[in-house]
Amino acid sequence: MLKIAATIFTVRDLMASIAYYHDKMGFEVTFQYGEPPFYACLCRDEVSLHLRDANKNPEWVAGNGAIAVFVDEVDALHADMVERGAAVIKAPRDYAYGMRDFEVADPDGNHLTFGMESRVAREG
C-alpha cells in the first residue's frame, strides 16, 4: 500500500529557495540537513516539498521539476500567492479536462500547478 510521496526539487541556491517558498508561497520549513544545509523540507498544510542543492551533486540539475497539487479553493490560494509576490505564470482558469488551475514557477524554473475540479464541470 502506498502512503505518502515527497516531491524533490533541485535548486541552485538552497537558502534563497527556502526564503522564496516560505515568503512567496507560504510554506514552513520543517527541517534542514547538512552543515551548511544542502537539503530541506518545507510544508504547507498536507503538502511537503523537499529541496536539494544542485551544488552538492553534479548529477542534480536545477529547474527540471514539476508537481500538481490538488486544493480546496484554487482562487483563494492564487490570491494569497499573488499577494505574497509568487511568480504566477498562469492565472486560474477552467479547462476542458475538468480542472480549474493556475501555475507558479520557483526561481529555478520548477513548476507548481495548483488546481481543483472546475465549477463549470460540476455545474455542466
Phi, psi and omega in degrees: 000125175281142184238306186219145175235149177240123176277134179243121175255137174267133184230157181279327184225099187303313184294321177294321179291320176301315180298318180298309182296325179286304187285318187267337185238356174081019177274149177253140178286126178256331171197158172229146183231140177101161178224100000288163183300137173232003181211140180210159175235135176233144181230147168223117186056239184263006183255129176243140176239133176255138179241136176232144185278122181299336181288345182281331185215122182296343178279344180275121181252125182287146168086013181255011185266160176205150177212147171247127182242126178270133187231168179277317184227091186295322182290323177293318178295318177301312180300318178298314182290324175297314180299324179284342180095020177296154181277080178284122182255351176207120181287162180298139171201162180272138181241156181298338179280006172093010181243153168244119184213168174219165186230142179233148173243146174270176184300340180264355181096005171295139185251136177237121177254129179245127183207170177212169177301136180293135175297326178298318179296322180290326183275336185271000000 
